[in-house]
Amino acid sequence: MHIIIKHEKLRMIEVKLVGLCSMDEFGAFVSELRATIASFPVGDQPPTTLYDFTDATIQTQEVVAAMKALAEHPAMIHRRVAMYTDGVLARRQALRISENRSNMCVFKGRAAALEWLTADSLMPS
């Protein structure tokens, strides 16, 4: 299951993933995420995204591969994305998804992830 919250004034999308995600659920998530991104007014910077994996279980390799493909999509490389979880295995999966992506970072907690998302000097060009 997923929950997407749009923070228009902050130009941020907050995503909470819960439990195990099937490929059908992932497809629905991607559709909702893309619609949310497109709903932001055109601005100087695209919206950032904060992912909370705290209540997510370890995902199947198929779902992780689909998440990695989404992260590598050309439309995503200019968006800053932070992921956080206190789970060691979930953090490893998040690191796999974000490897080689300068616009993505994985954190142990929400506060550090938010601080990184809002640091203007870290925005990739």
Salt bridges, closest charged atoms under 4 A:
GLU8 OE1 - LYS6 NZ 3.54
GLU14 OE1 - HIS7 NE2 2.81
GLU14 OE2 - ARG110 NH1 2.42
GLU32 OE1 - HIS2 NE2 2.84
ASP52 OD2 - LYS16 NZ 3.25
ASP55 OD2 - LYS16 NZ 2.79
GLU72 OE2 - LYS68 NZ 2.91
GLU99 OE2 - LYS68 NZ 3.17
